[in-house]
Amino acid sequence: MTAALTVVADPGALAAQPQAKNLWRRLPVKAKVGAVVLGLFILAGVIGPFFAPYDPSYQSPSIALSMHPPDAAHWLGTTQSGQDVFSQLLTGIRLTLGLALVVGVIATGLSVIVGVTAAFLGGIWDDFLSLASNVFLVIPQVPLLILLLGYLPQRGQGPTAIVLAALGWPWGARVIRAQTLAIRNRDFIGASRETGEKTWRIIAYEIVPNEISLIAASFVNTVLYAIGASVALAFIGLADVSSWSLGTMLYWAESQQALQLGAWWWFVPPGLAVAFMGTALVLLNTGIDELGNPRLRDAAGTARVGGRRLRPADPTPVLQAVPERRSPLAAFVHSFSRASFYERDGNVPASAGPRPARPGALRPNGRQR
């Protein structure tokens, strides 16, 4: 006796599995490269300090280890105080990335709240929140950052993250507001209102999920801004120089005249780390934009016509007939044929009948035969 098994499957879950499985395949190559490079830096920041060979703040009493070039004991050399640069780099990556991610989460959250609320509610709320965004965008941020951090009683990662997050949300809020204005008048939003859905539920379950790609791009862009700003502020001495970050490493290298002394191993590794992290974030941001924007996605799908890369916005190419390649024996036999006579002489005798049309040939009026 056999019993029938009843299989109940959720169609939404079954449809979500192929999408999640093919998400990596759908990502552009630039986004994959950026994600891999950024993942390596995140891995180095998470587990790197545990594998650091030395304490980054330890000052060796040996004069021989002062400004020592890279060797087997110190992979990236030492500083003027005999500190290991490689250990400082691993610790600095964690501190810089951690600060940037915290700033990205806070600033992106503020951008979503302000942008969606201003566009969906409208009226006085839209005017007030848009005015606040415009005020923060008009004020020069670099002098304001220097002014705020210069007058704060404490210097550290906490005050720096708060100031960067407080000044990093307006641009993302404007972009999200513009997208929300385009979504709020669609039919499914009107249907949700007619069914009596609450405002917060419409925002959380209808509007925000349709802006995931835009929010992700805003988050990546904010993290990039936070890395550059935090490194610049630490380089000019407005951060806590006793904690090891990439900007702090550059600050001590500049203050101890590493460039004049030729100690390239002191400032090149943190500079390259900042450059590669910025490049990875730019590639990832561009790939996310291309994935979420149909126009950019269609423009990326180029084709080659006649050996030339053709984009959808380019005009239709006019190709010339490519001469047929023949072997020496076939070319010799073809030289005695009637078609060879027409190819050598453009004038067609009357007794020869109409001249056979060649591929791509044009009439005098510009029409193709």
LINVENRA-V475011 format. One record per residue. RES is the residue in three letters. PSI is psi in degrees with one decimal (none if undefined). Layout:
RES/PSI ; RES/PSI
//
This chain:
MET/127.6 ; THR/144.3 ; ALA/135.3 ; ALA/134.7 ; LEU/132.3 ; THR/119.4 ; VAL/119.4 ; VAL/118.1 ; ALA/140.5 ; ASP/118.1 ; PRO/-34.0 ; GLY/-38.9 ; ALA/-39.1 ; LEU/-34.1 ; ALA/-26.7 ; ALA/-27.4 ; GLN/-48.0 ; PRO/-34.4 ; GLN/-43.6 ; ALA/-32.8 ; LYS/-35.0 ; ASN/4.5 ; LEU/-41.9 ; TRP/-35.8 ; ARG/-32.2 ; ARG/-20.6 ; LEU/139.9 ; PRO/162.2 ; VAL/-39.3 ; LYS/-36.6 ; ALA/-37.5 ; LYS/-43.2 ; VAL/-45.4 ; GLY/-39.6 ; ALA/-39.1 ; VAL/-46.1 ; VAL/-43.5 ; LEU/-36.2 ; GLY/-36.8 ; LEU/-39.9 ; PHE/-38.6 ; ILE/-40.7 ; LEU/-41.8 ; ALA/-35.0 ; GLY/-30.1 ; VAL/-50.5 ; ILE/-8.8 ; GLY/-48.5 ; PRO/-25.4 ; PHE/-22.5 ; PHE/9.7 ; ALA/129.2 ; PRO/-25.4 ; TYR/167.3 ; ASP/125.2 ; PRO/-21.4 ; SER/-1.6 ; TYR/127.1 ; GLN/118.4 ; SER/135.7 ; PRO/-12.8 ; SER/128.4 ; ILE/-27.7 ; ALA/-23.3 ; LEU/2.7 ; SER/122.9 ; MET/43.0 ; HIS/132.8 ; PRO/168.8 ; PRO/140.0 ; ASP/-168.9 ; ALA/-32.4 ; ALA/-37.3 ; HIS/102.6 ; TRP/-32.0 ; LEU/23.1 ; GLY/-170.8 ; THR/165.9 ; THR/-172.2 ; GLN/-25.7 ; SER/7.9 ; GLY/15.1 ; GLN/145.3 ; ASP/122.4 ; VAL/-35.7 ; PHE/-40.8 ; SER/-39.3 ; GLN/-36.6 ; LEU/-45.0 ; LEU/-40.5 ; THR/-37.9 ; GLY/-35.4 ; ILE/-43.2 ; ARG/-46.3 ; LEU/-41.9 ; THR/-45.4 ; LEU/-39.5 ; GLY/-44.3 ; LEU/-43.6 ; ALA/-39.6 ; LEU/-38.9 ; VAL/-43.9 ; VAL/-40.4 ; GLY/-41.8 ; VAL/-46.2 ; ILE/-47.6 ; ALA/-39.1 ; THR/-38.3 ; GLY/-42.6 ; LEU/-38.4 ; SER/-44.0 ; VAL/-44.9 ; ILE/-48.8 ; VAL/-45.6 ; GLY/-46.5 ; VAL/-41.8 ; THR/-43.9 ; ALA/-42.3 ; ALA/-37.3 ; PHE/-40.8 ; LEU/-39.8 ; GLY/-168.1 ; GLY/-138.7 ; ILE/-30.5 ; TRP/-43.3 ; ASP/-42.1 ; ASP/-44.0 ; PHE/-48.3 ; LEU/-35.5 ; SER/-37.6 ; LEU/-41.9 ; ALA/-41.2 ; SER/-43.1 ; ASN/-36.1 ; VAL/-44.9 ; PHE/-30.8 ; LEU/-31.4 ; VAL/-37.4 ; ILE/130.2 ; PRO/125.1 ; GLN/-36.1 ; VAL/-50.1 ; PRO/-34.9 ; LEU/-39.3 ; LEU/-46.3 ; ILE/-39.8 ; LEU/-45.1 ; LEU/-46.7 ; LEU/-26.9 ; GLY/-28.8 ; TYR/-0.8 ; LEU/141.8 ; PRO/-26.6 ; GLN/146.9 ; ARG/128.9 ; GLY/-171.1 ; GLN/-35.0 ; GLY/-55.9 ; PRO/-36.8 ; THR/-42.0 ; ALA/-39.6 ; ILE/-44.4 ; VAL/-43.4 ; LEU/-39.8 ; ALA/-35.6 ; ALA/-23.7 ; LEU/0.1 ; GLY/2.5 ; TRP/-22.3 ; PRO/-41.6 ; TRP/-44.7 ; GLY/-34.9 ; ALA/-38.7 ; ARG/-41.3 ; VAL/-43.6 ; ILE/-35.1 ; ARG/-42.9 ; ALA/-39.8 ; GLN/-37.7 ; THR/-36.3 ; LEU/-32.9 ; ALA/-21.6 ; ILE/-31.2 ; ARG/-20.0 ; ASN/10.5 ; ARG/167.1 ; ASP/-39.0 ; PHE/-26.5 ; ILE/-41.4 ; GLY/-38.0 ; ALA/-38.2 ; SER/-37.2 ; ARG/-40.2 ; GLU/-30.5 ; THR/-2.1 ; GLY/20.1 ; GLU/144.0 ; LYS/158.7 ; THR/-44.6 ; TRP/-32.0 ; ARG/-37.3 ; ILE/-41.8 ; ILE/-43.9 ; ALA/-34.5 ; TYR/-12.6 ; GLU/-42.5 ; ILE/-52.8 ; VAL/-43.0 ; PRO/-25.9 ; ASN/-0.9 ; GLU/22.4 ; ILE/-45.5 ; SER/-38.6 ; LEU/-40.3 ; ILE/-40.0 ; ALA/-42.3 ; ALA/-38.3 ; SER/-38.5 ; PHE/-46.6 ; VAL/-41.5 ; ASN/-36.5 ; THR/-38.2 ; VAL/-41.2 ; LEU/-43.0 ; TYR/-39.9 ; ALA/-39.2 ; ILE/-49.1 ; GLY/-42.9 ; ALA/-42.5 ; SER/-39.8 ; VAL/-41.1 ; ALA/-41.5 ; LEU/-38.9 ; ALA/-33.2 ; PHE/-34.7 ; ILE/4.9 ; GLY/16.5 ; LEU/4.9 ; ALA/179.9 ; ASP/103.2 ; VAL/-3.5 ; SER/-14.9 ; SER/142.8 ; TRP/110.8 ; SER/174.3 ; LEU/-37.3 ; GLY/-36.0 ; THR/-38.5 ; MET/-43.1 ; LEU/-33.9 ; TYR/-48.6 ; TRP/-34.0 ; ALA/-38.6 ; GLU/-39.4 ; SER/-28.3 ; GLN/11.1 ; GLN/49.4 ; ALA/-34.4 ; LEU/-42.7 ; GLN/-31.3 ; LEU/-4.1 ; GLY/18.1 ; ALA/72.2 ; TRP/-27.4 ; TRP/-9.6 ; TRP/-39.2 ; PHE/-19.8 ; VAL/-46.3 ; PRO/-47.7 ; PRO/-33.9 ; GLY/-42.8 ; LEU/-36.1 ; ALA/-43.8 ; VAL/-42.0 ; ALA/-43.2 ; PHE/-37.1 ; MET/-41.7 ; GLY/-41.3 ; THR/-41.9 ; ALA/-41.1 ; LEU/-37.8 ; VAL/-44.1 ; LEU/-42.4 ; LEU/-39.8 ; ASN/-42.9 ; THR/-40.2 ; GLY/-38.2 ; ILE/-41.2 ; ASP/-42.3 ; GLU/-33.7 ; LEU/-35.7 ; GLY/-16.4 ; ASN/115.3 ; PRO/-33.9 ; ARG/-45.1 ; LEU/-34.8 ; ARG/-39.1 ; ASP/-36.4 ; ALA/-28.2 ; ALA/-24.2 ; GLY/76.8 ; THR/161.6 ; ALA/159.2 ; ARG/123.6 ; VAL/118.9 ; GLY/30.8 ; GLY/3.5 ; ARG/138.2 ; ARG/123.3 ; LEU/125.5 ; ARG/159.4 ; PRO/-27.1 ; ALA/-9.4 ; ASP/150.9 ; PRO/160.4 ; THR/125.4 ; PRO/148.2 ; VAL/112.3 ; LEU/141.9 ; GLN/156.4 ; ALA/130.6 ; VAL/126.0 ; PRO/140.8 ; GLU/134.7 ; ARG/129.8 ; ARG/155.1 ; SER/161.4 ; PRO/-40.1 ; LEU/-42.1 ; ALA/-37.2 ; ALA/-37.4 ; PHE/-42.3 ; VAL/-37.8 ; HIS/-26.8 ; SER/-20.4 ; PHE/-0.3 ; SER/166.5 ; ARG/-32.6 ; ALA/-33.8 ; SER/-34.4 ; PHE/-41.4 ; TYR/-31.4 ; GLU/-33.6 ; ARG/-35.1 ; ASP/123.2 ; GLY/-20.7 ; ASN/128.4 ; VAL/119.9 ; PRO/153.7 ; ALA/-33.2 ; SER/-14.5 ; ALA/-12.3 ; GLY/-175.6 ; PRO/142.4 ; ARG/132.1 ; PRO/139.0 ; ALA/136.7 ; ARG/149.6 ; PRO/129.4 ; GLY/-2.9 ; ALA/146.7 ; LEU/143.0 ; ARG/167.3 ; PRO/-29.6 ; ASN/2.5 ; GLY/-3.2 ; ARG/149.3 ; GLN/140.3 ; ARG/none
//
